Amino acid sequence: MSTFLLEVVTPERKVYAEDVNMISVKGVEGELGILPNHIPLVTPLKVAPITVKKDGKEHFIAVNGGFMEVRKDKVVILAESAELPEQIDIERAQAAKTRAEQRLADHKQEHVDFKRAELALQRATNRIEVYGRK
């Protein structure tokens, strides 16, 4: 089966760079499956896991927003942050999820930034989901 290069890059580092058979991502317009020789495309991404299919196996990467650029033989994901399952600190992710849920549940506090708490909850849930699939 043919392959293409997948690069997942954050402002701090290159998280992933390997030849893969297929990826599945969640863009803001819906879910996308990318195979080799896909038409060129640029799309913003949601906070969601990326499914990577390589040599008959599935791998997962927690991607917290960003953009995906698809070229004929290469896909570059420019992410705000991204982690492989073995890089995730599960206790920290669970604590972040609990804090975000508490902030969202406390409707009486006017100083709570609900959009920020909602994004923190999405990122924590994304990390926990990817960690659970390793």
C-alpha positions as CSV (number, residue, x, y, z in Angstrom):
1,M,0.0,0.0,0.0
2,S,1.3,3.5,-0.8
3,T,2.3,6.0,1.9
4,F,2.8,9.7,2.5
5,L,4.8,11.6,5.0
6,L,2.9,12.8,8.1
7,E,4.5,15.6,10.2
8,V,2.9,16.9,13.4
9,V,4.6,20.1,14.5
10,T,4.0,22.4,17.5
11,P,5.7,25.7,18.2
12,E,8.1,23.9,20.5
13,R,9.0,20.7,18.6
14,K,8.3,18.1,15.9
15,V,6.1,15.5,17.6
16,Y,5.7,13.0,14.8
17,A,7.3,12.5,11.3
18,E,6.8,9.1,9.6
19,D,5.4,7.6,6.4
20,V,1.8,6.5,7.0
21,N,-0.9,4.8,5.0
22,M,-3.9,7.0,6.1
23,I,-4.9,9.5,8.7
24,S,-8.3,10.5,10.1
25,V,-8.8,14.0,11.7
26,K,-11.6,16.1,12.9
27,G,-11.8,19.4,11.1
28,V,-14.1,22.2,12.0
29,E,-16.4,21.1,9.1
30,G,-16.4,17.4,10.1
31,E,-14.2,14.3,10.0
32,L,-11.7,13.8,7.2
33,G,-9.9,10.7,6.0
34,I,-6.6,11.4,4.1
35,L,-5.0,8.8,1.8
36,P,-2.0,9.1,-0.4
37,N,-2.4,11.5,-3.4
38,H,-5.3,13.4,-1.7
39,I,-6.1,16.7,-3.3
40,P,-4.4,19.7,-1.8
41,L,-6.3,21.2,1.2
42,V,-5.9,23.4,4.2
43,T,-8.3,23.2,7.1
44,P,-8.5,24.2,10.7
45,L,-8.7,21.3,13.2
46,K,-10.7,20.7,16.3
47,V,-9.3,19.6,19.6
48,A,-9.5,15.8,18.9
49,P,-7.4,12.7,18.5
50,I,-5.8,12.0,15.1
51,T,-6.0,8.4,14.0
52,V,-2.9,7.3,12.1
53,K,-2.9,4.0,10.1
54,K,0.5,2.6,9.5
55,D,1.4,-1.0,8.4
56,G,-2.0,-2.3,9.4
57,K,-1.9,-0.8,12.9
58,E,-3.7,2.2,14.4
59,H,-1.8,4.9,16.4
60,F,-3.3,7.9,18.1
61,I,-2.0,11.4,18.6
62,A,-3.7,14.0,20.9
63,V,-3.9,17.2,18.9
64,N,-5.2,20.3,20.5
65,G,-6.3,22.5,17.7
66,G,-4.3,23.9,14.8
67,F,-4.3,23.5,11.0
68,M,-3.7,20.7,8.6
69,E,-2.1,21.2,5.2
70,V,-2.5,18.4,2.7
71,R,-0.1,18.1,-0.3
72,K,0.2,15.3,-2.8
73,D,2.8,13.3,-0.9
74,K,2.9,15.0,2.5
75,V,0.5,16.2,5.3
76,V,1.7,18.8,7.8
77,I,-0.3,19.4,11.0
78,L,0.6,22.6,12.7
79,A,-0.9,22.1,16.2
80,E,-1.1,24.4,19.2
81,S,0.0,21.3,21.2
82,A,0.2,17.6,20.4
83,E,1.2,14.5,22.4
84,L,1.8,10.8,21.7
85,P,0.1,8.5,24.2
86,E,3.4,7.7,26.0
87,Q,4.0,11.4,26.5
88,I,0.7,12.1,28.3
89,D,0.8,12.6,32.1
90,I,-2.6,10.9,32.9
91,E,-2.8,12.2,36.5
92,R,-2.2,15.8,35.3
93,A,-4.9,15.4,32.5
94,Q,-7.4,14.0,35.0
95,A,-6.7,16.9,37.4
96,A,-7.1,19.4,34.6
97,K,-10.4,17.8,33.6
98,T,-11.7,17.9,37.2
99,R,-10.7,21.6,37.6
100,A,-12.4,22.5,34.3
101,E,-15.6,20.7,35.2
102,Q,-15.7,22.5,38.5
103,R,-15.3,25.9,36.9
104,L,-18.0,25.1,34.4
105,A,-20.4,23.9,37.1
106,D,-19.9,27.1,39.2
107,H,-22.4,29.4,37.5
108,K,-22.4,31.9,40.4
109,Q,-18.8,33.0,39.8
110,E,-18.6,36.0,37.5
111,H,-14.8,35.9,37.1
112,V,-14.8,32.4,35.5
113,D,-13.9,32.5,31.8
114,F,-16.2,29.8,30.6
115,K,-14.8,29.6,27.1
116,R,-11.3,29.0,28.5
117,A,-12.6,26.4,31.0
118,E,-14.5,24.7,28.1
119,L,-11.3,24.5,26.0
120,A,-9.4,23.2,29.0
121,L,-12.0,20.5,29.4
122,Q,-11.7,19.5,25.7
123,R,-7.9,19.3,25.9
124,A,-8.0,17.2,29.0
125,T,-10.6,14.9,27.7
126,N,-8.6,14.5,24.4
127,R,-5.5,13.5,26.3
128,I,-7.3,11.0,28.5
129,E,-9.0,9.5,25.4
130,V,-5.7,9.1,23.6
131,Y,-3.9,7.7,26.7
132,G,-6.6,5.1,27.0
133,R,-6.1,3.8,23.5
134,K,-2.3,3.1,23.8
